Amino acid sequence: MRWHDGVLTREHGGADHRDLHGEGLVLMPSAFKWDQVVIVLDPPWQPTLIYPARGVGNLWQEDAGADAHAAALARLVGRTRARLLTGLAQPAATAWLAHRYGLAPATVSEHLAVLRDTGLVTAARHRHEVRYRRTELGDLLAGSGTPQRASARTREATARAK
């Protein structure tokens, strides 16, 4: 799929063309259409693009150690910081994190500043907001990285945090 000049083009497949006339387009991730993209254009349904959801292979896996790791992380950095750090699997802004965890934006901002100052997250401006993302060190601490990924950059971040 490709978006260019207000036109969504399907790279492979038929040459369907439909002007949506302001109807909008529903984007629907699906765990059941993992190998293809489906476009629904038939009335009475709203135009819909169904695409493979990311991470489907992990949906039914149980990670017995995940709960124990989350509890240990909470004991180390505090429950709120642990939740924010693990919640940053994808970059996110303060307002989104505050809404997700039911916290005041100022509280989230304070905790993110500590995580940033210790080299666990980085901040980057994106349009009108600042988005936070985990560093490699943050990934390791959150349990989503592997020690083999620890690079020179991670070691530098650790040294700066000391």
C-alpha positions as CSV (number, residue, x, y, z in Angstrom):
1,M,0.0,0.0,0.0
2,R,1.2,3.5,-0.8
3,W,-0.3,6.9,0.0
4,H,0.6,9.8,-2.4
5,D,-1.2,13.0,-3.2
6,G,-4.4,11.9,-1.5
7,V,-4.5,8.6,-3.3
8,L,-4.1,5.2,-1.7
9,T,-2.6,2.8,-4.2
10,R,-2.4,-1.0,-3.8
11,E,0.9,-2.1,-5.1
12,H,-0.1,-5.6,-6.0
13,G,-3.5,-6.8,-7.1
14,G,-6.4,-5.4,-9.2
15,A,-6.9,-1.9,-10.5
16,D,-9.9,-1.0,-8.4
17,H,-10.6,2.7,-8.2
18,R,-13.0,4.3,-5.9
19,D,-13.6,7.9,-5.0
20,L,-14.6,7.9,-1.3
21,H,-16.5,11.2,-1.5
22,G,-15.6,12.0,2.1
23,E,-16.8,8.6,3.5
24,G,-13.4,8.0,5.0
25,L,-11.5,4.7,5.1
26,V,-11.6,2.3,8.1
27,L,-8.1,0.8,8.7
28,M,-8.6,-2.6,10.4
29,P,-5.7,-4.7,11.7
30,S,-6.6,-8.4,11.7
31,A,-5.1,-11.4,13.3
32,F,-7.0,-13.6,10.9
33,K,-5.8,-12.1,7.6
34,W,-2.1,-12.5,8.3
35,D,-1.0,-13.2,4.7
36,Q,-3.0,-10.6,2.7
37,V,-4.6,-7.2,2.5
38,V,-8.3,-7.1,1.9
39,I,-10.2,-4.1,0.6
40,V,-14.0,-3.9,1.2
41,L,-15.7,-1.3,-1.1
42,D,-19.2,-2.8,-1.4
43,P,-22.2,-0.9,-0.1
44,P,-23.7,-0.7,2.5
45,W,-20.4,-1.0,4.4
46,Q,-18.0,1.8,4.9
47,P,-14.8,1.5,2.7
48,T,-12.4,-0.7,4.8
49,L,-8.8,-1.8,4.4
50,I,-8.1,-5.0,6.4
51,Y,-4.4,-5.7,6.9
52,P,-2.2,-8.1,8.9
53,A,-1.8,-7.1,12.5
54,R,1.8,-6.9,13.8
55,G,2.9,-9.2,16.6
56,V,0.2,-11.8,16.0
57,G,2.7,-14.6,16.6
58,N,3.0,-13.6,20.2
59,L,-0.7,-13.4,21.0
60,W,-1.1,-16.9,22.3
61,Q,2.3,-17.3,23.9
62,E,2.5,-17.3,27.7
63,D,5.6,-15.8,29.3
64,A,5.8,-17.1,32.8
65,G,8.8,-15.0,33.6
66,A,7.2,-11.7,32.4
67,D,5.1,-11.2,35.6
68,A,8.1,-11.9,37.8
69,H,10.3,-9.5,35.7
70,A,7.6,-6.8,35.9
71,A,7.4,-7.1,39.7
72,A,11.2,-7.0,40.0
73,L,11.4,-3.9,37.8
74,A,8.7,-2.2,39.9
75,R,10.7,-2.9,43.0
76,L,13.9,-1.5,41.4
77,V,12.6,1.8,39.8
78,G,9.1,2.1,41.4
79,R,5.7,1.0,40.0
80,T,4.9,4.1,38.0
81,R,8.3,4.4,36.3
82,A,8.2,0.6,35.6
83,R,4.8,1.0,34.0
84,L,5.9,3.9,31.9
85,L,9.2,2.2,30.8
86,T,7.4,-1.0,29.8
87,G,4.7,1.1,28.1
88,L,7.2,2.7,25.8
89,A,7.5,-0.4,23.5
90,Q,6.5,2.2,20.8
91,P,7.4,5.9,21.0
92,A,4.7,7.9,22.8
93,A,4.0,11.4,24.0
94,T,3.4,12.5,27.6
95,A,-0.4,13.1,27.1
96,W,-0.9,9.6,25.6
97,L,0.9,7.9,28.5
98,A,-1.0,10.0,31.0
99,H,-4.3,9.0,29.5
100,R,-3.3,5.3,29.2
101,Y,-2.2,5.0,32.8
102,G,-4.7,7.4,34.3
103,L,-2.0,9.8,35.6
104,A,-1.7,13.6,35.5
105,P,0.5,14.8,32.6
106,A,2.8,16.6,35.1
107,T,3.3,13.3,37.0
108,V,4.2,11.5,33.8
109,S,6.5,14.3,32.7
110,E,8.4,14.1,36.0
111,H,8.9,10.4,35.8
112,L,9.9,10.6,32.1
113,A,12.5,13.2,33.0
114,V,14.1,10.8,35.6
115,L,14.0,8.0,33.0
116,R,15.6,10.3,30.5
117,D,18.3,11.6,32.9
118,T,19.3,8.0,33.7
119,G,19.6,7.0,30.0
120,L,16.6,4.7,29.9
121,V,14.6,6.8,27.4
122,T,15.2,9.6,24.9
123,A,13.0,12.4,23.9
124,A,12.6,13.8,20.4
125,R,10.3,16.6,19.2
126,H,7.7,15.4,16.6
127,R,5.6,18.3,15.2
128,H,3.8,19.8,18.2
129,E,4.7,17.1,20.8
130,V,7.7,15.4,22.4
131,R,7.8,11.7,21.9
132,Y,9.7,9.4,24.3
133,R,11.3,6.1,23.3
134,R,13.3,3.5,25.2
135,T,17.0,3.4,24.7
136,E,18.8,0.0,24.3
137,L,19.5,0.2,28.0
138,G,15.8,0.8,28.6
139,D,14.9,-2.1,26.4
140,L,17.2,-4.3,28.4
141,L,15.8,-3.2,31.7
142,A,12.2,-3.5,30.5
143,G,13.0,-7.1,29.5
144,S,12.5,-6.7,25.7
145,G,16.1,-6.6,24.8
146,T,18.9,-9.2,25.0
147,P,22.3,-8.8,26.6
148,Q,23.9,-9.5,23.2
149,R,22.3,-6.3,21.9
150,A,24.2,-4.2,24.5
151,S,26.3,-2.0,22.3
152,A,28.9,0.7,22.8
153,R,26.0,3.2,22.8
154,T,24.4,1.3,25.7
155,R,27.6,1.2,27.7
156,E,28.0,4.9,27.1
157,A,24.4,5.6,28.3
158,T,25.1,3.5,31.4
159,A,28.4,5.4,32.1
160,R,26.6,8.8,31.7
161,A,23.8,7.7,34.1
162,K,26.4,7.0,36.9
